[in-house]
């Protein structure tokens, strides 16, 4: 018997797939290896964004390390002297200390106020609830300068202007609503049956909140704290309106150095302060993200709901 008779004929589906591929058609479930024009446009936009971002950061870094140059792409010599001079000239030890004090104070107070308030909003229905939520959204949505000027006027009338306390208080105005807006949907997804079971066993509301809800809320609290931290350290408008020489945060100190009398400080000094600011933000974020991964927030909420 010949080999051709022993070989089975190919199935009809295989033959159709081969014909479709030869014609440029795809089988169900297959994806083309060639990207569409829209995909190329998206990737081009992402690449352009990172090129501009790293280009700006790199130019500031080179400027902070080099001697003044005019006719060359790069400085002829590099030095760390600008960092030493800016650290001593602007007293960056004190400024960074004030920045961290304000940031962590705002985080702690915002969490203490925002988490119980978000629990009340998540667990109760009352007339005007949507209006209350809208009022909490206003400090986040509207520009800070619109309510910052009247707020600064109040601070100066009470004698709190140019103090660290004033800087903390004005930063609480957008930070507390931010925690409430972040935590309210998180609490809504936690099954109330867990709390009801604990109350039936005789647990008080305080014990339910500290022993049962607190472990479930920790991922949301940490995620909200990271967002408040970044927002507070980078908040310029509100801080600038009420801060003074001994209560400036780093971002305000950079602005004052750029606009100081006599046309501003040397550009390299400003660049070195900008690099220090960027490095401090990256360090804070790396430490914060070491303990919480915000991308896992929804999954952890879903697990607690199913339990």
C-alpha positions as CSV (number, residue, x, y, z in Angstrom):
1,X,0.0,0.0,0.0
2,X,1.4,3.4,-0.9
3,X,2.4,6.1,1.6
4,X,-0.2,8.5,0.2
5,X,-3.0,6.1,1.0
6,X,-1.7,5.7,4.6
7,X,-1.5,9.5,5.2
8,X,-4.8,10.8,6.6
9,X,-6.4,13.7,4.8
10,X,-6.1,17.0,6.8
11,X,-9.3,18.1,8.6
12,X,-11.5,20.6,7.0
13,X,-11.0,23.2,9.8
14,X,-7.2,23.0,9.4
15,X,-7.5,23.6,5.7
16,X,-9.7,26.6,6.3
17,X,-7.3,28.2,8.8
18,X,-4.4,27.8,6.4
19,X,-6.5,29.4,3.6
20,X,-7.5,32.3,5.8
21,X,-4.0,32.9,6.9
22,X,-2.9,33.0,3.2
23,X,-5.6,35.5,2.5
24,X,-4.7,37.7,5.5
25,X,-7.6,36.6,7.6
26,X,-7.4,35.6,11.3
27,X,-9.0,32.6,13.0
28,X,-11.3,33.2,15.9
29,X,-9.3,34.1,19.0
30,X,-6.1,35.0,17.1
31,X,-4.5,38.4,17.2
32,X,-2.5,40.1,14.5
33,X,1.2,40.6,15.2
34,X,1.1,43.8,13.3
35,X,0.0,46.8,15.5
36,X,-2.8,49.1,14.3
37,X,-2.1,52.8,13.7
38,X,-4.0,53.7,16.9
39,X,-1.7,51.4,18.9
40,X,1.4,53.0,17.3
41,X,0.0,56.5,18.1
42,X,-0.5,55.5,21.8
43,X,3.0,54.1,22.1
44,X,4.4,57.1,20.5
45,X,2.6,59.4,22.9
46,X,3.9,57.4,25.9
47,X,7.4,57.4,24.6
48,X,7.3,61.1,23.9
49,X,6.0,61.8,27.5
50,X,8.9,59.8,29.1
51,X,11.5,61.4,26.8
52,X,10.3,64.9,27.8
53,X,10.0,64.0,31.4
54,X,13.5,62.4,31.7
55,X,14.9,65.1,29.5
56,X,13.7,67.9,31.9
57,X,14.9,66.0,35.0
58,X,18.3,65.2,33.4
59,X,18.8,68.9,32.3
60,X,18.1,70.1,35.9
61,X,20.5,67.4,37.3
62,X,23.3,68.4,34.9
63,X,22.7,72.1,35.7
64,X,23.0,71.4,39.4
65,X,26.3,69.6,39.0
66,X,28.1,71.8,36.4
67,X,29.9,75.0,36.3
68,X,28.3,77.8,34.2
69,X,28.7,77.0,30.5
70,X,27.6,78.8,27.3
71,X,29.0,77.3,24.1
72,X,29.0,73.5,24.8
73,X,26.3,70.9,25.3
74,X,27.7,69.8,28.7
75,X,29.7,71.7,31.4
76,X,33.4,71.4,31.2
77,X,33.6,70.5,34.9
78,X,31.2,69.0,37.5
79,X,31.0,69.8,41.1
80,X,28.9,69.2,44.2
81,X,29.6,72.7,45.5
82,X,26.1,74.0,44.4
83,X,24.5,71.5,46.8
84,X,26.7,72.5,49.7
85,X,26.1,76.2,49.1
86,X,22.3,75.9,48.7
87,X,22.1,73.7,51.8
88,X,23.9,76.3,53.9
89,X,22.5,79.4,52.2
90,X,18.8,78.4,52.5
91,X,19.1,76.4,55.7
92,X,17.6,73.3,54.0
93,X,17.9,71.2,57.2
94,X,15.2,73.4,58.8
95,X,13.1,73.6,55.6
96,X,13.1,69.9,55.0
97,X,12.2,69.3,58.7
98,X,9.3,71.7,58.4
99,X,8.2,70.0,55.2
100,X,8.1,66.6,56.8
101,X,6.5,67.9,60.0
102,X,3.7,69.5,58.1
103,X,3.2,66.5,55.8
104,X,3.0,63.9,58.5
105,X,0.9,66.1,60.8
106,X,-1.6,66.6,58.0
107,X,-1.7,62.9,57.3
108,X,-2.3,61.9,61.0
109,X,-5.0,64.6,61.6
110,X,-6.7,63.9,58.2
111,X,-6.9,60.1,59.0
112,X,-8.2,60.7,62.5
113,X,-11.0,63.0,61.2
114,X,-11.6,61.5,57.8
115,X,-11.9,57.8,58.6
116,X,-14.8,58.1,61.2
117,X,-16.5,60.6,59.0
118,X,-16.3,58.3,56.0
119,X,-17.7,55.5,58.1
120,X,-20.7,57.5,59.0
121,X,-21.3,58.5,55.4
122,X,-20.9,54.8,54.3
123,X,-23.1,53.2,56.9
124,X,-26.0,55.7,57.1
125,X,-28.5,57.3,54.8
126,X,-29.9,60.7,55.7
127,X,-31.5,63.6,53.9
128,X,-28.9,65.8,52.1
129,X,-26.2,63.1,52.0
130,X,-25.4,63.8,48.3
131,X,-25.1,67.5,49.1
132,X,-22.7,66.7,51.9
133,X,-20.6,64.6,49.5
134,X,-20.7,67.4,47.0
135,X,-19.4,69.9,49.7
136,X,-16.5,67.5,50.4
137,X,-15.7,67.4,46.7
138,X,-15.5,71.2,46.4
139,X,-12.0,71.7,48.0
140,X,-10.6,69.0,45.8
141,X,-12.1,70.2,42.5
142,X,-11.9,74.0,42.7
143,X,-8.5,75.7,42.5
144,X,-6.9,76.2,46.0
145,X,-6.3,79.9,45.4
146,X,-10.1,80.6,45.3
147,X,-10.6,79.6,48.9
148,X,-6.9,80.1,50.0
149,X,-7.1,83.9,50.1
150,X,-10.1,84.1,52.4
151,X,-8.6,81.3,54.5
152,X,-5.3,83.1,54.8
153,X,-7.2,86.2,55.8
154,X,-8.8,84.3,58.7
155,X,-5.4,82.9,59.8
156,X,-3.8,86.3,59.9
157,X,-6.8,87.8,61.8
158,X,-6.3,85.1,64.4
159,X,-2.6,85.8,64.6
160,X,-1.6,82.5,63.1
161,X,0.0,83.8,59.9
162,X,3.5,82.8,59.1
163,X,3.5,79.9,61.5
164,X,3.8,76.1,61.0
165,X,0.4,75.7,62.7
166,X,-1.2,77.8,60.0
167,X,0.4,75.8,57.3
168,X,-0.9,72.6,58.8
169,X,-4.4,74.0,59.2
170,X,-4.8,75.3,55.6
171,X,-3.5,72.0,54.2
172,X,-6.2,70.1,56.2
173,X,-8.9,71.8,54.2
174,X,-8.3,69.7,51.0
175,X,-6.7,66.7,52.7
176,X,-9.6,65.7,55.0
177,X,-12.2,65.6,52.2
178,X,-9.6,63.7,50.1
179,X,-9.4,61.0,52.8
180,X,-13.2,60.9,53.1
181,X,-13.8,60.6,49.4
182,X,-11.2,57.8,49.2
183,X,-12.3,55.8,52.2
184,X,-16.1,56.1,51.8
185,X,-16.4,53.7,48.9
186,X,-13.8,51.4,50.5
187,X,-15.9,51.1,53.7
188,X,-19.1,50.6,51.7
189,X,-17.7,47.4,50.1
190,X,-17.0,45.8,53.5
191,X,-19.8,43.4,54.5
192,X,-21.8,44.9,57.4
193,X,-22.6,41.4,58.6
194,X,-19.1,41.3,60.1
195,X,-19.9,44.2,62.3
196,X,-23.4,42.9,63.2
197,X,-22.0,39.5,64.2
198,X,-19.5,41.2,66.6
199,X,-22.2,43.4,68.1
200,X,-24.4,40.4,68.7
201,X,-21.5,38.9,70.6
202,X,-21.5,41.9,72.9
203,X,-18.7,44.0,71.4
204,X,-18.9,47.7,71.8
205,X,-18.7,50.1,68.8
206,X,-15.2,51.2,69.8
207,X,-14.1,47.5,70.0
208,X,-15.7,46.7,66.6
209,X,-13.9,49.7,65.0
210,X,-10.5,49.0,66.6
211,X,-10.5,45.2,66.5
212,X,-12.5,44.3,63.4
213,X,-12.7,47.3,61.0
214,X,-9.2,48.7,61.6
215,X,-7.3,45.7,60.1
216,X,-9.6,45.7,57.1
217,X,-9.2,49.5,56.7
218,X,-5.4,49.5,56.9
219,X,-4.8,49.1,53.1
220,X,-7.2,51.9,52.3
221,X,-5.8,54.2,55.1
222,X,-2.2,53.7,53.8
223,X,-3.3,54.3,50.2
224,X,-5.1,57.5,51.2
225,X,-2.1,58.6,53.3
226,X,0.3,58.2,50.4
227,X,-2.0,60.4,48.2
228,X,-2.3,63.0,51.0
229,X,1.5,63.0,51.5
230,X,2.2,63.7,47.9
231,X,-0.4,66.4,47.7
232,X,0.7,68.1,50.9
233,X,4.4,68.2,50.1
234,X,3.6,69.6,46.6
235,X,1.0,72.0,47.7
236,X,2.2,75.5,46.9
237,X,-0.8,77.8,46.8
238,X,-2.2,77.4,50.3
239,X,1.2,77.1,51.9
240,X,2.6,80.2,50.2
241,X,-0.3,82.3,51.4
242,X,0.2,81.6,55.2
243,X,3.9,80.6,55.5
244,X,6.9,82.7,56.5
245,X,10.7,82.5,56.6
246,X,10.6,79.9,59.4
247,X,7.6,78.0,58.2
248,X,8.2,77.6,54.5
249,X,8.1,74.1,53.0
250,X,10.6,73.1,50.4
251,X,8.4,73.9,47.3
252,X,7.7,77.4,48.7
253,X,11.4,77.9,49.6
254,X,12.4,77.1,45.9
255,X,9.9,79.8,44.7
256,X,11.2,82.4,47.1
257,X,14.8,81.7,46.0
258,X,13.8,82.1,42.4
259,X,12.0,85.5,43.0
260,X,14.3,86.9,45.7
261,X,15.5,90.5,45.6
262,X,18.1,91.3,43.0
263,X,16.8,89.0,40.3
264,X,16.9,85.7,42.1
265,X,19.7,83.4,43.1
266,X,22.1,81.6,40.8
267,X,20.3,79.2,38.5
268,X,22.5,76.3,39.7
269,X,21.4,76.8,43.3
270,X,17.8,76.6,42.3
271,X,18.5,73.5,40.3
272,X,20.2,71.8,43.2
273,X,17.2,72.6,45.4
274,X,14.9,71.1,42.7
275,X,17.0,67.9,42.6
276,X,16.8,67.7,46.4
277,X,13.0,68.2,46.3
278,X,12.6,65.5,43.7
279,X,14.9,63.0,45.5
280,X,13.0,63.6,48.8
281,X,9.7,62.9,47.1
282,X,11.0,59.7,45.5
283,X,12.5,58.5,48.8
284,X,9.2,59.1,50.6
285,X,7.2,57.3,47.9
286,X,9.6,54.3,47.9
287,X,9.4,54.0,51.6
288,X,5.6,54.4,51.6
289,X,5.1,51.9,48.7
290,X,7.2,49.4,50.6
291,X,4.3,48.9,52.9
292,X,1.3,49.2,50.6
293,X,0.6,48.5,47.0
294,X,-2.3,50.7,45.8
295,X,-3.0,48.4,42.9
296,X,-4.0,45.6,45.3
297,X,-6.6,47.9,47.1
298,X,-9.6,46.8,45.0
299,X,-8.7,43.1,45.3
300,X,-8.4,43.3,49.1
301,X,-11.7,45.1,49.4
302,X,-13.4,42.4,47.2
303,X,-12.0,39.6,49.4
304,X,-13.3,41.3,52.6
305,X,-16.7,41.7,50.9
306,X,-16.9,38.0,50.0
307,X,-16.0,37.0,53.5
